[in-house]
Amino acid sequence: MPQAARPAPAVTGVDYLGLVAAAHEEETGTGVKVDFSRMALLGDVNGSDGVDEVGG
C-alpha cells in the first residue's frame, strides 16, 4: 500500500550545513584564493633563472 507524502519540514532560515562548511574552509584555508602577483616576492627558490634548459 502506498504511503502518504510527508509534508516538507518548516524552513528555519539558517543554513547550518553552509555554516559548517564555511567554518571548515576558514580553519583549513581552503577558501583562500592564491594571489599569483605576490609570488615574485618569494624570490628564486631553486637558484635558477626560471628558464628550463632543454637538450643540454
Buried (B, 14 or more C-beta within 10 A) or exposed (E): EEEEEEEEEEEEEEEEEEEEEEEEEEEEEEEEEEEEEEEEEEEEEEEEEEEEEEEE
